[in-house]
Amino acid sequence: MAYDEALADRIRGLVAGERGITEKKMFGGLAFLVNGNMSVAASGQGGLLVRVDPDESDALVEQAGVETMVMRGRAMTGWLRVETDAVRTKRQLSAWVDRGVSYAQSLPPKT
């Protein structure tokens, strides 16, 4: 499955004013990086991938449509998969994009 281009456009609109944003095709989707750190992505499996503070992961997966990202059978703490239905509105999507961008901004820049 290819990533949802409409979702990528919606994300792009929300991060347009942020400094240090780049786009990169990753994991079959389109990731938005902040100073080289992935913040959020339109997933190739549908929905959204969001990088969050690992200490907040357990609380965040309690929300409907949110689960820990699993890669090669391993749960990735600090990486969440958010279903499409949970980001239908601008308000819903904005909350997740803001969370991912804020966390990525807190990380040291990658060169």
N, C-alpha and C positions, 0 to 999 in steps of 0.2 A: 504494500500500500504506500503510495506517495503521500507526503505531508499535505495538509490542508492549506492551500495557497491563500485562501480567504482569511484563515486564522493567522497566517504569517503576516499578511497585510495589516490586520488589526493590531498585532503585536508591534509591528513596525511603526504604526501611527502613535502608539503609546510611548515608545522609547525614542521618538524622533528628536526630542530636545536634550537627551542625555549625552554627556561627554564620554568618549572612549568606546562607543558602541560599534561593533563590527558584526557582520553576518557570516556564518560558515555552515556549509552542509555537513551534518554530523549525524550518526546513528539513523540514517535514512530520513532525517528531518532537516529543518532549518533552524540553527541555533543562533541566538543573539548573545554575543560576548561583551563583557564590560572589561576593558583593559586586559583582554585575553582570557578572562574567566567566564565560563558559560553561566548565564543567568536564567534563561528560559528558552524553550524551543517549541516550535510546532513539530510534533512528533510524527515520524513516519508510520507509527502504529495508531495514529489518531490521537486527538487531544493534545495536551500540553505536558512538557517536562519542565519542572521547576527545581532550581537548586536553592536549598534553604539551609538555615543553621541546623546542623545535625541534632543539636539539643532540643529543637522544636519539632522534629520529625514525628515522634510518637503522638503528640497532641494534634498535629495537623492531619494525620491519617484518620482521625476520628470523624472528620468531615465527610459528608456524602460525596462520592465520586472521586475520592483521593486515596491513593495507595502508594506504598514505597515502590520505587522503581526496582525492577529485577533485571539484572544483566548476567547472562550465562548461568542462570540458576542461583545467583547470589543477590540478596537484598542489599541495595545501595543506600545506606543511611545518609540523609541529607539531600537525596534526590527523590522527587515525587512525580508520580504520573497523575494528572488531573484529567478526568473524562471530559469529552466535548460538552456534555450536558451541564457540567459544572462551570463552564466559561462562556455560556451563551450570551450573557449581557455584558455591556461595556464595564459595568461596575464589578461583576464577577472576575472578568479577565484582568481588569486593572489591578485588583487586589493581589492576584497571583504574580503579575508582571512586576508590580512594585516590590513585592517580597523578594522575588528572584534578583532583581536589579540591585536592591539594597544590600542583599547578602553578598553578591558578587563585588560590589563596591567596597565592602569591608575586607576583601582579600588582597594580598599583595599583587601588584600587576605582574603579568607574565610577559616575557619578551620574546 
